[in-house]
Amino acid sequence: MNDGVNGVALAVFIIFFVAVTVMGFLAARWRKAENEHSLDEWGLGGRSFGTWVTWFLLGGDLYTAYTFVAVPAAIYAAGAAGFFAVPYTILVYPLIFTFLPRLWSVSHKHGYVTTSDFVRGRFGSKGLSLAVAVTGILATMPYIALQLVGIQAVLDVMGVGGGENTNWFVKDLPLLIAFGVLAAYTYSSGLRAPALIAFVKDTLIYIVIAVAIIYIPIKLGGFDDVFGAASEKYTAAKAGGLVPLEAGQWTYATLALGSALALFMYPHSITATLSSRSREVIRRNTTILPLYSLMLGLLALLGFMAIAAGVKVTNPQLAIPQLFEDMFPSWFAGVAFAAIGIGALVPAAIMSIAAANLFTRNIYKDFIKPDATPAQETKVSKLVSLLVKVGALVFVLTMDKTVAINFQLLGGIWILQTFPALVGGLFTRWFHRWALLAGWAVGMIYGTVAAYGVASPTQKHFGGSAKEIPGIGEIGYIGLTAFVLNVVVTVVLTFVLKAANVPDGVDETSPEDYTADAGDPGVQVELPPATAGTAH
């Protein structure tokens, strides 16, 4: 790693950072809301985004600093097992094609802002709705933290903040500044800010990938030399070469499948989905979003390139930023660093908005102030979005950042437990609300306890997301095991509760709600102020 500050790269980075900051504040005037004191406007952009805005927004919140930093870092450190992120993003699109349009339709028909709104309406259970909301907030915190880790990795490589012995405040000051700016324009502009900035973010990422995938292999002697160097390293380390060892194949497969099931359970994924203006926009996006999977596959190869380039870092999260600094001219390294930094800001903004919406609609309004006005809802959501970012910042500053990918994987274990209530509820009313709540509790408890017991060379607890699968004996993704337990408990208890004639909740939806489009009679784009957010 170079000593001192890379002035040219830092200057380019600052220029882009300032530009997107200005865009973030100006976004409040983009598609200006008729009523800015509305959660539909601040938290969902007025539900007005078309195909391309939604595409950039979804890509902006799904392909993040995690993509640019943690995935190639996992490949750099552990080999081909890190490629699990590529098949899971391929598996997820046929899955979401089946249920996202249904969720969009019923949410627009009833004015739902969050997944918990839908769960409450579908199953008539505030308790189940609360469980889904708390899980969403809990799972989002480490995901936001991962974005901040991405920014910090870039700043470290540029030499900003001093060395390891520098006073903690001075060292973390650049990250605190970036956090402050993010918090300010998110508070001001809501979802419109990341939607507008996503255009810049994705353009930069595609430019950097196109250059990196051609330029770096040429400098390293071609892809033969790149793969040869990687294979040599993994073979020497007995890590299985360019394919996972047989013992790790269950882990690879279950992690890919579990991650695919979890991806669109995250609140930020749903927030971006519900911001679109029609059902057809969602259907189109499920067909064109796989373009990002192609990008992800190319990005993952950067882990091999870092090995071939002889990058040596103690923290694998620094491998790709360091590769850019070593291989690119300083000015283009600055562009690449800006792509990573902005690639962290966009999803962090959407995630904080999504978590704030959950708190406002499904905790504050349901349990604290049922008669809250739309203006009060919006104000609370803005304030909570700030608190969520603070929590994520504390997460980053106090936990071991060398295993940043585990932040997101841990969140995946939790959020996957909402799948039966959300996706199951979109297709059937058969599940009993108390059975769903019990299944969720079993999955959450098992997943958390199992993850707590996993150690790594750098962490005594929460050191990974894979453990032996009970009854099978293979090592697999804890989240998927917890999900299976969740489903089993839900199904068994549903039979028991129905046989005992235990009263179920009232379903406020009807079959035609799940295929309704924006132009259909009765579909609400924004609820009237007097009834917004109330249960039917």
Stockholm file with secondary structure:
# STOCKHOLM 1.0

chainA/1-536         MNDGVNGVALAVFIIFFVAVTVMGFLAARWRKAENEHSLDEWGLGGRSFGTWVTWFLLGGDLYTAYTFVAVPAAIYAAGAAGFFAVPYTILVYPLIFTFLPRLWSVSHKHGYVTTSDFVRGRFGSKGLSLAVAVTGILATMPYIALQLVGIQAVLDVMGVGGGENTNWFVKDLPLLIAFGVLAAYTYSSGLRAPALIAFVKDTLIYIVIAVAIIYIPIKLGGFDDVFGAASEKYTAAKAGGLVPLEAGQWTYATLALGSALALFMYPHSITATLSSRSREVIRRNTTILPLYSLMLGLLALLGFMAIAAGVKVTNPQLAIPQLFEDMFPSWFAGVAFAAIGIGALVPAAIMSIAAANLFTRNIYKDFIKPDATPAQETKVSKLVSLLVKVGALVFVLTMDKTVAINFQLLGGIWILQTFPALVGGLFTRWFHRWALLAGWAVGMIYGTVAAYGVASPTQKHFGGSAKEIPGIGEIGYIGLTAFVLNVVVTVVLTFVLKAANVPDGVDETSPEDYTADAGDPGVQVELPPATAGTAH
#=GR chainA/1-536 SS CCSSCCHHHHHHHHHHHHHHHHHHHHGGGTTCCSCSSCHHHHHHGGGCBCHHHHHHHHHHHHSCHIIIIIHHHHHHHHCGGGGGHHHHHHHHHHHHHHHHHHHHHHHHHHTCCSHHHHHHHHHCCHHHHHHHHHHHHHHHHHHHHHHHHHHHHHHHHTTTTCCTTSCHHHHHHHHHHHHHHHHHHHHHHTTHHHHHHHHHHHHHHHHHHHHHHHHHHHHHTCHHHHHHHHHHHHHHTTSCTTSCCGGGHHHHHHHHHHHHHHHTTSHHHHHHHHTBSCHHHHHHHHHHTHHHHHHHHHHHHHHHHHHHTTCCCSSGGGHHHHHHHHHSCHHHHHHHHHHHHHHHHHHHHHHHHHHHHHHIIIIIIIIICTTCCHHHHHHHHHHHHHHHHHHHHHHHHHSCGGGHHHHHHHHHHHHGGGHIIIIIHHHCSCSCHHHHHHHHHHHHHHHHHHHHTCCCSSCSSSCCSEEECTTTCSEEEHHHHHHHHHHHHHHHHHHHHHHTTCCCCCCCCCGGGGGCCTTSTTCCSSCCTTTTTCCC
#=GC SS_cons         CCSSCCHHHHHHHHHHHHHHHHHHHHGGGTTCCSCSSCHHHHHHGGGCBCHHHHHHHHHHHHSCHIIIIIHHHHHHHHCGGGGGHHHHHHHHHHHHHHHHHHHHHHHHHHTCCSHHHHHHHHHCCHHHHHHHHHHHHHHHHHHHHHHHHHHHHHHHHTTTTCCTTSCHHHHHHHHHHHHHHHHHHHHHHTTHHHHHHHHHHHHHHHHHHHHHHHHHHHHHTCHHHHHHHHHHHHHHTTSCTTSCCGGGHHHHHHHHHHHHHHHTTSHHHHHHHHTBSCHHHHHHHHHHTHHHHHHHHHHHHHHHHHHHTTCCCSSGGGHHHHHHHHHSCHHHHHHHHHHHHHHHHHHHHHHHHHHHHHHIIIIIIIIICTTCCHHHHHHHHHHHHHHHHHHHHHHHHHSCGGGHHHHHHHHHHHHGGGHIIIIIHHHCSCSCHHHHHHHHHHHHHHHHHHHHTCCCSSCSSSCCSEEECTTTCSEEEHHHHHHHHHHHHHHHHHHHHHHTTCCCCCCCCCGGGGGCCTTSTTCCSSCCTTTTTCCC
//
